[in-house]
Amino acid sequence: MLADFKVAGVQMVSGEDLEQNLKRAEYWVTQAAEQGAKLIALPEYFTLLHHDERAKFEIAEAYGDGPIQQRLASLARKLNIWLVAGSLPLKGRQNDHVTNTTLVFDSEGLCVARYDKIHLFSFQKGEECYNESASIEAGTQPVCFDTPWGRVGLGICYDLRFPELFRGLDNVDLLIVPSAFTVPTGRAHWEVLLKARAVENQCFLLAPAQGGHHESGRKTWGHTMTLDPWGEKLAELETGEGIIVAELRVSRFVEVRQQLPSWLHRRL
């Protein structure tokens, strides 16, 4: 890490109205900026969580062009922050698929990173069933980006279950994993997976999440949190909309890596 800085995670309960979701996102990002956060991350699907899985095609934009991306860039520039835009649908190579994409905007409103979700979620328990690959095109490339404070790696939700993705990143200081975990999987695995990724990579971790009962009928686990490189919680919001703000300290990062230098002991 290059310097101490404050980060914030936004927890949302996104609905079926794009404009309302964007307004809520802007409100919470502004609140976090007013508390001194320099890097702020939104959750997965912050733009839309709809009962009709095809609804995301109606709002999908081409990369680098569209009112949603322009609005996010303007917000980052206005607040002088780095904005990690959870995930939003972008047009894919195939007409019947979109990507589930995190975009990162710097404090000048420039898009400095794009990550397309690599691992696509599939789950079935009773009547609760999800199959992202039916409408989402998988990404292929892990992504890191550099900030004035350190190096950041990206993942989205289901990616958490694949440690090799994060191990393959270039020695990051912070992992950001926007998510929308289901309640059954969240209750069983959310916290243990987050802690594992932070501990094994000896870095800070920020996981902004969807958390509540959605207009679409879906329920998400929430528990937005920030962890330090030892796996200790710095902040957590269990359910409902809101923000968490935490200061990431260089001294803590260095302390953990010096006391137990497992990052340097890798052999495979």
C-alpha positions in Angstrom: 0.0 0.0 0.0 1.1 3.5 -0.8 -1.0 5.5 1.7 -3.8 5.3 4.3 -7.3 6.0 2.8 -11.0 5.6 3.5 -13.1 3.3 1.5 -16.9 2.8 1.6 -19.3 0.0 0.5 -22.8 0.8 -0.4 -25.5 -1.8 0.4 -28.7 -1.5 -1.6 -32.1 -3.2 -2.1 -32.4 -2.5 -5.8 -35.8 -2.7 -7.4 -37.3 -2.8 -10.9 -37.0 0.9 -11.7 -33.7 1.9 -13.2 -34.1 5.6 -12.4 -35.0 5.0 -8.7 -32.0 2.6 -8.3 -29.6 5.2 -9.8 -31.0 7.9 -7.5 -30.5 5.7 -4.5 -27.0 4.8 -5.6 -26.1 8.5 -6.0 -27.6 9.3 -2.6 -25.5 6.7 -0.8 -22.3 7.4 -2.7 -22.7 11.1 -1.8 -23.2 10.2 1.9 -20.1 8.1 1.8 -18.1 10.9 0.1 -19.2 13.3 2.8 -17.8 11.0 5.4 -14.4 11.2 3.7 -14.3 8.0 1.6 -12.0 8.3 -1.4 -13.0 5.0 -3.0 -16.6 3.9 -3.0 -18.0 0.7 -4.3 -21.6 -0.2 -5.2 -23.1 -3.8 -5.1 -23.7 -6.2 -7.9 -26.8 -5.5 -10.0 -27.2 -2.0 -8.4 -28.9 -0.7 -11.6 -31.7 -3.3 -11.6 -33.0 -6.5 -9.9 -36.0 -7.4 -11.9 -38.3 -10.4 -11.8 -37.9 -10.7 -15.6 -34.4 -11.7 -16.4 -34.7 -10.2 -19.9 -35.3 -6.7 -18.4 -31.5 -6.2 -18.3 -31.4 -6.2 -22.1 -33.5 -3.1 -22.2 -30.9 -1.1 -20.2 -27.7 -2.7 -21.5 -25.3 -0.1 -23.0 -22.3 -0.5 -25.3 -19.1 -0.2 -23.4 -18.0 3.5 -23.1 -21.3 4.9 -24.4 -24.6 5.5 -22.7 -26.5 7.6 -20.1 -25.8 5.2 -17.2 -22.0 5.3 -17.7 -22.1 9.0 -18.3 -24.0 9.5 -15.1 -21.5 7.4 -13.1 -18.6 9.2 -14.6 -20.2 12.6 -13.7 -20.8 11.4 -10.1 -17.2 10.4 -9.6 -16.0 13.7 -11.1 -18.4 15.8 -9.0 -17.5 14.1 -5.7 -13.8 13.8 -6.5 -13.8 10.1 -5.7 -12.9 6.8 -7.3 -16.2 4.9 -8.0 -16.4 1.2 -8.4 -19.7 0.7 -10.1 -20.7 -2.7 -8.7 -22.1 -4.4 -11.8 -24.3 -3.3 -14.7 -25.3 -5.0 -17.9 -23.3 -4.2 -21.1 -24.0 -5.4 -24.5 -22.3 -8.7 -25.3 -20.9 -10.2 -28.4 -24.1 -12.1 -28.9 -27.5 -10.4 -29.2 -29.1 -12.8 -26.7 -26.4 -12.2 -23.9 -25.1 -9.3 -21.9 -22.0 -9.1 -19.7 -22.2 -8.6 -15.9 -19.6 -5.9 -15.6 -17.9 -3.8 -13.0 -16.7 -0.4 -14.2 -14.2 1.8 -12.3 -14.2 5.6 -12.7 -11.4 7.7 -11.3 -11.8 11.1 -9.7 -11.8 12.8 -13.1 -14.6 10.6 -14.4 -12.4 8.5 -16.6 -13.2 4.8 -16.9 -9.9 3.2 -15.8 -11.0 -0.5 -15.5 -13.6 -3.0 -16.7 -14.1 -6.4 -15.3 -16.6 -8.9 -16.8 -17.7 -11.5 -14.3 -15.9 -14.8 -15.1 -17.8 -17.4 -13.0 -21.5 -17.5 -13.7 -23.8 -18.5 -10.9 -26.1 -21.5 -10.9 -28.3 -22.5 -8.0 -31.4 -24.5 -7.3 -33.2 -25.1 -4.1 -36.9 -25.8 -4.2 -38.5 -23.0 -6.3 -35.5 -20.8 -6.0 -33.5 -21.2 -9.2 -30.8 -19.1 -10.9 -28.8 -19.7 -14.1 -26.8 -16.7 -15.1 -25.3 -18.4 -18.2 -28.7 -18.4 -19.9 -28.4 -14.6 -20.5 -24.9 -13.5 -19.3 -21.7 -13.9 -21.3 -18.8 -14.9 -19.1 -15.7 -12.8 -18.9 -12.2 -14.2 -19.5 -9.7 -11.8 -18.0 -8.8 -11.1 -14.3 -8.5 -7.4 -13.7 -6.4 -5.1 -11.4 -6.1 -1.3 -11.4 -3.8 1.2 -9.7 -5.0 4.0 -7.5 -3.1 6.7 -5.6 -3.3 4.5 -2.5 -2.5 1.1 -3.8 -3.3 -1.7 -6.2 -6.9 -3.1 -6.4 -8.2 -6.4 -7.7 -11.8 -7.1 -8.8 -14.2 -10.0 -8.6 -18.0 -10.3 -8.6 -20.1 -12.4 -6.2 -19.9 -16.1 -7.3 -16.2 -15.4 -8.2 -15.6 -15.7 -4.4 -15.8 -19.4 -4.6 -12.8 -19.6 -7.0 -9.6 -18.7 -5.1 -7.4 -19.3 -8.1 -8.9 -16.1 -9.7 -7.7 -14.0 -6.8 -4.4 -15.8 -6.4 -3.7 -14.9 -10.0 -4.0 -11.2 -9.4 -0.8 -9.1 -9.3 -0.1 -8.7 -5.5 -3.1 -6.5 -4.7 -3.5 -4.3 -1.6 -7.3 -4.4 -1.8 -9.9 -6.8 -3.2 -13.4 -5.5 -4.1 -16.1 -8.0 -4.6 -19.6 -6.5 -5.4 -22.2 -9.1 -4.7 -25.9 -10.2 -4.5 -25.7 -13.4 -2.5 -28.8 -15.4 -2.0 -30.0 -16.0 1.6 -29.2 -19.7 1.7 -25.7 -19.4 0.3 -25.0 -16.2 2.2 -26.0 -17.6 5.5 -23.8 -20.7 4.9 -20.7 -19.3 3.1 -20.6 -15.5 2.7 -18.4 -14.5 5.7 -16.1 -17.6 5.6 -15.4 -17.0 1.9 -14.7 -13.3 2.4 -12.3 -14.0 5.2 -10.6 -16.8 3.3 -9.9 -14.5 0.3 -8.6 -11.7 2.6 -6.4 -14.0 4.7 -4.9 -16.1 1.9 -4.0 -13.0 -0.2 -3.0 -10.9 2.8 -4.9 -7.9 1.7 -7.9 -5.7 2.6 -11.2 -6.7 1.2 -14.4 -4.6 0.5 -17.6 -6.5 -0.3 -20.6 -4.2 -1.1 -23.8 -6.3 -1.3 -27.5 -6.3 -2.0 -29.3 -6.9 1.3 -33.0 -7.3 1.7 -36.4 -8.1 0.2 -36.6 -6.9 -3.3 -39.5 -5.7 -5.4 -38.9 -8.6 -7.7 -39.6 -11.1 -4.9 -35.9 -12.0 -4.5 -34.2 -12.0 -1.1 -30.5 -11.2 -0.8 -28.2 -11.8 2.2 -26.5 -8.4 2.6 -23.8 -8.2 5.3 -21.7 -5.7 3.4 -18.3 -5.7 5.0 -14.7 -4.6 5.0 -11.9 -6.9 6.2 -8.3 -6.4 7.0 -5.5 -8.7 5.9 -5.8 -10.8 9.0 -9.5 -11.4 8.3 -10.7 -9.1 11.0 -13.9 -7.0 10.3 -13.4 -3.3 10.1 -17.1 -2.6 9.3 -20.3 -4.4 8.6 -23.9 -3.6 7.7 -26.2 -6.7 8.1 -29.3 -5.8 6.1 -31.1 -2.9 4.5 -29.8 0.0 2.6 -26.9 2.1 3.9 -23.1 2.5 3.8 -20.0 1.3 5.7 -16.9 3.4 5.9 -13.5 2.1 7.0 -10.0 3.5 7.0 -7.4 1.2 5.4 -4.0 1.7 7.1 -0.6 0.9 5.6 0.8 0.0 9.0 -1.7 -2.8 9.4 -1.0 -4.1 5.9 2.7 -4.2 6.6 2.3 -5.6 10.0 0.4 -8.7 8.8 2.7 -9.4 5.9 5.8 -9.1 8.0 4.6 -11.2 10.9 3.4 -14.1 8.7 4.9 -13.6 5.2 2.8 -16.4 3.6 2.5 -14.3 0.4 6.3 -14.8 -0.1 6.2 -18.5 0.8 4.1 -19.6 -2.2 5.6 -22.4 -4.2 2.9 -23.5 -6.7 
